[in-house]
């Protein structure tokens, strides 16, 4: 039985999907904060060894080249491809977007085709399963929005162009700083200007709202303290120039609900822009991916479109379906290579 492994090498996480034959048997995420040092990737790969064991092909896509560890994206692609080539040899096949797969040499010679193309792998995998859809991949750091029309994806674009046309919304489920989402929020009947400091994240906002992020939020908090609801409320309170006991839990939850709403509106706006450029059939579904897939269901409701997760689209069930949805690019790139 052939074994194909997909890697999505990000600047904060390493995501790994393992196919045995045509069956997806495991998908996992490992913390890999490259800004803290390149050795973090090696540590993540070591943790992932049980999933990598016996792999005959390793399909690789990346966004880790964006890390400020590297002086520019081209250098990031060079260093990452060189390191992964040392680890996997000729088994390593790098996703080059619309050009398909190539060697590490191909990746280094064509860094623009490699850089930040993981979203396209997911969209291409979706296009092989349904003719029309809107992919919304709501990750820890960013949201990718891409249309699939007639089984074909929208043309590949660099991040600059995607940010300009709504296809890349730089906001995420957990890692995004609250200060980057909104400058003001209501608190006890008043509009309050928020501190423009890294004091709280959207993970704190969601914990205050009752979301269980235990399996999804794998990074340290803004202040290095714990991840209880009370500690999250205390960090959110600092955004208002306040302390936890300046409000009741209901007060902080109301403020958190507004901040979440502002974030969701930014994603919905991006979807409207993408759909205005490349309309798809009214009955075409929104396919949700990323750890924020549950939030995408709300976006689908606002857009009056059917909703399906990436895992459901792949006819998966149970925990592996959830994991495939949460880490879709790793699954997609492995599937594309295996096919």
N, C-alpha and C positions, 0 to 999 in steps of 0.2 A: 504494500500500500504506500503510495507516494505521500510525502508530508511537505506541505507548503506553509511557510510562516510569513505573516505580514507584519511589518514594523511601521509605525507612525512615530517618527523621531521628532518630538517637539522641544521647545525651549524650557518647558516646565514638567512635561510628562513623557514617558515612553509607553506606547500602547502596542500590545502584542496580540495577534490572532493566529491560532493554529488550526490548519485544516489537515485532516487525515483522509486522503482521497478527496471526495467532494463534500465531506461532512465537517462542519465547523464544530470543533470539540472544546475549545477554550478561548477566552478573550480576557485579558487583564491589563490594568493600568499600573504603572510604577512611577513614583515621583522621580524626576530627573531635572532639578533646577540648574540648568547650565550656567546661569549667571553666577553661581557659587563655585564654579570650577568645572573643567572638562571631565574630571574624574567621576563626576556624578553620573555621566552616561554609562561609564564602565560599571559602576555599582548597580545601576538599574538593569543593565544587561546580565550581570551576574545573578541578580534576583530572578530574572526571567529565564534562566537556563532550563528549567523543567519544560517550558513551552518551546524552547529552541532545539531541544534534543532530537537528533535524527532528521532534522530538516534537510531536504534535498534542494529546496529553492527558498530564498529569502527575498521577498518583495519589500522594497523600502521606499517610503515617501517621507518627506520632512518639512518641518517649519522651524526646526531648531537653529537653522542658519540665521534667523532673525535676532537671536540672542545678542545682547551687547557684549558678550564674551568675544565676539568676532568684530573686526573693524568694518566689515561690510558683508553683504549676502554671498558674494562670490567666494570670499575667503571661508565663510561658514560652510558652504557646500563642499569646498575643497577639503577642509579638515574633517568634516563628518564622513564624507565618502571614503577618504583615505583610511580613516579609523575603522569604518565598517568593513571595508575591503580586507583589511588585515585580519579582522575577526572571522569573516565568512568566506573569504576567497572568491572563487568564481561562482559560488552559490548566490552571492549578492547581486540582485537585479534592481536597478534604480528606476523609479517611475519618472518618466520624462513628459508627462502630460499627454498632449495630443500625439506625440511621437511614440508612445508606448513605453517599452522597457529597454534599458541599456545597461552597459557595464559601468563600473566606477570611473573608468576613463571617460566614457561618454558623459557621465554626470559632471566631471570636472571641466570638460570642454564645453559643456552647454548648461552652465549654472542657472540661467534664466528659465530653462525648461524644467528644472528640478525644484527650484525655490517656491515654496508655498503652493504646491499643486495638489495637496492631499484632498482638498474639496472636490477637485475635478475627478479624482478616482471614485469617490462616493457617487457623484452624479452619473458617471459612466456606468457604474454597476447598476444604478437605478434604471438607467435608460435601456438596459438589457432585460428588464423585468416589466416595465410599464412604458407606454408610448409618451405619455404626458404627465408631468408632475412638477411640483416646486419643492426642492430640497431646502430645508432650513436646519442647519447643523448648529445647535446652540451649545457651545463648549464652555470651558472654564474661563476663557479669556476673550474669545471672539465669537461672532455669529456669521456663518457663511450662508448665502442665499443664492441659489442658482436654478434656473429653469431647465427643464427637459421637455423638448417639443419634438414629436415624431421620433422618439427614441434617441434624439441627438441633444447633446448638451450645448449650452451657450458657449461661444468661443472662449478659450482660455485668456485670462487677463492678469496683468501684474496687480499687486496689492494697491498701488496708487490708483489705478483705474477702477478697481473694484470698490475702494472706499468712496470714490467719486460718484459711483452709480448705484449705491445701495446694496451691492452684492457682498460687501464686507463691512459689517457693523462692529466696531471695536468696543464691544462690551460683552461680559461673560457672566456665567451663573455664579461663580464663586470668587475669582481672583480680582475682579475689577474693583478699584477704589470707589467708595461712595462719592467722593469729591468729584469724580469724573462723570458721574451720572446726572447730577443736578446740583445747582448752586444754592437752591433754597428748598425748604420743606416745611410743612405745617407742624406745629407743636403746641398743643393746648390753646388752640384758637388764634395763633399768630403765625405769620410767615417769618421764618428764621433763616438768615444767611448761614450756610454751612461752612465749617472750617475747611480750607483748601489744603489739607494735610492728609497724609496716609495714616488715618486713625482707625478706619473701619472699612470692611469690604462688603461686597454683595453676599458673601457667605454669612456674614453677621446679620444682614438684613433678612435673609431667608431663615436663619435659625430663629430670629425673633418672631417670624411669622409661622413658626412651627414645622419647618421643613427638616427632614432627617437627611443630613449630609454626611453621615459617618463614613459611607463607602465612597463618597464622591469628592470630598474636600480633603486632600492629602497634604496640604501645605500649612506652614505655620501661620498663625494669626498676625495681624498688624503689630500688636504689642508683645507677641511671643507668649501670651498667656493662654489659658484653656479655651475650649470651644463649647462651654455650657451656654444655655440661653441667657442666663444672668450675665456672664462675661461678655457675650455678644451685645446685650443691651448696654452694658457699661461702655463698650467701645463706640456704639452708636451715639450714646449720650455725649461723648466728647466731641462729636461732629457738631453738636448744637451748643458747644461751650458749656456743657452741663455735666452733672454727675448722675449716676443711676438713680439716686433717691430724689432727684428733682422731678420725677414723674412716676406714674404707676405703669405696670406692664402694658395696660391697654393704651396708654399714651404713646409709648415707644412702638407698639405694634401698629398704631394708626400712622405714625410717621414712616415706619418701615414700609407699610402698604403703599404709601404715596411714592416712595423712592422706587419700589419695584414697578409701579405703574409707569413711571417715567421711562424706565429701562425698556419695558415691553413695548411702549409706544415707539421707541426708536427702532426696534426690530420690525414692528408692523409697518412703519414708514419705509424701511428698506425694502420690505416685500412688495409694497405698492410700487416703488420705483422700478424694481426688477420686472414686475408684471406689466408695467406700462411700456417697457422697452421691448419685451418679448412675450406677448400674450399667449396663454395656454387655454385649453378648453375649460369651460366653467366647472365641469364635473371632475376635472383633474385634481388629484389629491395633493395635500401637503404631506411630504415624507419627513418625519422628524428624526434627527440624529443628535448626538452629543449628550452630555450629562444633563443638559437642560431640556431634554425632549418633552418632559411633562409641561414645561412652559410653552412649548411650541403648540401644544393642543389648544391653548388659549388663543394664540395667534391665528390658528386655523378657524376657530369659532368666529373671531372678529372678521376674518376674510370670507366667511361663509363657504368654506371648502371642506371636503372630506379629509379625514386625518388618519394617518397610519404611521407606525414607527418603522424604522429601517429593519429592525428585527422581524416584525410582522410581515413586511414585504418579502423577506427572505424565507418565510414559512417556518420560522423558528418559534420555539416555545420555552417558557420558563426562564431561569437565570441566564442562559446563554443568549436568549433573545434580547434581554435587557442589556447585557454586556455588549452585544453586537451593535445595538442602537447607540449606546454611550460612546463606543470607540469605533465608529463606522469606517473611517478611512483605513485603519489597519486591516479590517475585515475585507473591505472593498479591494484594496490593492493586492491582497493575497488571492482573492477570488479572480480578479482580472488576470493575474499571472498564471494561476492554475488552469484557467480556461484557454 
